[in-house]
Amino acid sequence: MYNNPNLIFEQSIPQGKTGWRSPSNIALVKYWGKKAVQIPLNPSISFTLSKSYTETTVEYSPAAEGESAVQFFLEGEINEQFGEKIHAYFKGLDTIFPFLKQLKFTIRSSNTFPHSAGIASSASGMSALALCLCSIEQKHFGGMESKEAFFQKASYLARLGSGSACRSLYGGMVSWGKVDGRIETSDLWGTQQIKNVHPDFLTFNDSILIVDAAQKKVSSRIGHGLMNSNPFSAERFKQAQSNILRLMDVLKIGDMDEFINITESEALTLHAMMMTSNPYYLLMKPNTLNIIERIFDFRESTGIPVCFTLDAGPNIHLLYPEKVSSEVKVFIDDELKTFLHQSRIIEDRVGNGPENLNL
Ligand code: DP6
């Protein structure tokens, strides 16, 4: 839909630099299953995070014939594997940004969360890169004067790199994927959903508890693919449709018990889908379950509204409203830290979305 043969340099080919900071996000209703090209099989909704982000700068200049097009540095070190992936991504954008083949790039990325923390950086990384490409377009060709148009295109492009990345383009809460019902949301890009969200949810904390920092054995790409043959997938896709509608109601009225119910059920369902795939696999670790048990007990005995979600890995995202944060911090120190890898915690919270580095 964004194909545009006019985005090509006719006379001189410019050089320049652009940069964006873009956050990671954590899904409450999970995207799990997709069809070509990067279209989700069920809708999802996430909290945009604040402190877990990627900063990416893109330097570009005219490419000579046959020259290597992308040099990629991660945390200051050249990374050829990622460089090749980005090059392949750029080639796939040929009809959207024909000018990409006229340029060579030096891209530098760094994450605030350690690469070895077992936290996926694809959402923040791909959204930051997509924003940089849109900035190059805007600077040299114009045409995206409205902020909405700019971010929608960036979200569309981020989705092509990694599905969940399209939800990192906006602050607060962001949905992605068609819903057969009342909320405005699309398969093609993320849509911010904060108008009807109770303010308590927009200041939520997410303490990311690192149970295991090793790279996971089964990638999300493979996991999505296994949903095509999972015997429970059709029911799961229906359930996600109904959960996102339920969650939107809950967010509006601020019903914390229902919020907890939907969020935890979604996390466990995601992992149940992995366990019921063929081949089956398991990404939770014993300490993931130890922590979950403690959260259930703590919530039951204190009535404090704290809950968990998981992404496709063993680490726990502990979610709670700001007003109970001092009690929850004591709970983490006293009962949960012992289960963590090197006592590692990333203290995050709901954030406001990407920032231009104005280079
Ligand atoms: C479990 O967005 O990483 O985090 O589109 O193949 O890049 P690709 O997958 P990815 O999948 C994320 C899955 C999830 C749930 C979610 O974020 O909604």
Boltz pocket constraint, residues with backbone or C-beta under 6 A from the ligand:
constraints:
  - pocket:
      binder: B
      contacts: [[A, 25], [A, 26], [A, 27], [A, 29], [A, 30], [A, 31], [A, 32], [A, 44], [A, 120], [A, 122], [A, 159], [A, 161], [A, 162], [A, 163], [A, 164], [A, 165], [A, 220], [A, 221], [A, 224], [A, 270], [A, 310], [A, 311], [A, 312]]
      max_distance: 6.0
